Amino acid sequence: MLSVDDPFWHTHFPPNGWGCKCRVRALSVQEATKKGIAKTPAIRWVSWTHQQTGRTERIPEGIDPG
């Protein structure tokens, strides 16, 4: 279960680009347990190079770098 101060939310809180219309909804401990949500998912980092500046950064996979 991810608390509101879990580091996961630093990179995965919507909107995350591409016209994202995702939302976050708080769950009680009982709801999270019932849904099988128990721990922070692993974040896979990838390299991304800005086309105009040539600067390369590491970003979470699946997250819009903009």
C-alpha positions as CSV (number, residue, x, y, z in Angstrom):
1,M,0.0,0.0,0.0
2,L,1.4,3.4,-0.9
3,S,1.1,6.1,1.6
4,V,0.7,9.7,0.5
5,D,4.4,10.4,1.2
6,D,5.7,7.3,-0.7
7,P,8.6,8.2,-3.1
8,F,6.7,6.5,-5.9
9,W,4.4,9.5,-6.2
10,H,7.3,11.9,-6.9
11,T,7.5,10.4,-10.4
12,H,4.1,8.8,-11.0
13,F,1.5,11.2,-9.9
14,P,-0.8,12.2,-12.8
15,P,-1.1,13.8,-15.2
16,N,2.0,12.2,-16.8
17,G,1.8,13.6,-20.3
18,W,0.3,12.4,-23.6
19,G,-3.1,13.9,-22.7
20,C,-3.2,11.8,-19.5
21,K,-6.6,11.8,-17.8
22,C,-5.5,9.5,-15.0
23,R,-6.6,10.1,-11.4
24,V,-5.4,9.0,-7.9
25,R,-8.0,7.9,-5.3
26,A,-7.2,7.3,-1.7
27,L,-8.0,3.8,-0.4
28,S,-8.5,2.6,3.1
29,V,-6.2,-0.1,4.4
30,Q,-9.0,-2.6,4.0
31,E,-9.7,-1.6,0.4
32,A,-6.0,-1.8,-0.5
33,T,-5.6,-5.2,1.1
34,K,-8.7,-6.5,-0.7
35,K,-7.3,-5.2,-4.1
36,G,-3.9,-6.8,-3.4
37,I,-2.0,-3.5,-3.2
38,A,0.7,-4.1,-0.7
39,K,4.0,-2.4,-1.6
40,T,5.7,0.2,-3.8
41,P,6.1,-1.0,-7.4
42,A,9.7,-1.1,-8.8
43,I,10.5,1.9,-10.9
44,R,12.4,1.1,-14.1
45,W,14.6,4.1,-15.2
46,V,15.5,4.7,-18.9
47,S,17.7,7.2,-20.6
48,W,16.0,9.9,-22.7
49,T,17.8,12.5,-24.9
50,H,16.2,15.9,-25.5
51,Q,16.1,16.3,-29.3
52,Q,16.9,20.1,-29.2
53,T,19.5,20.3,-26.5
54,G,21.1,16.9,-26.8
55,R,21.0,16.6,-23.0
56,T,20.4,13.0,-21.7
57,E,18.4,12.4,-18.6
58,R,17.1,9.4,-16.7
59,I,13.4,9.2,-16.5
60,P,10.9,6.6,-15.2
61,E,9.8,4.3,-18.0
62,G,6.4,5.2,-19.3
63,I,6.4,8.8,-18.0
64,D,6.4,11.7,-20.5
65,P,9.7,13.5,-20.1
66,G,8.0,16.9,-20.7
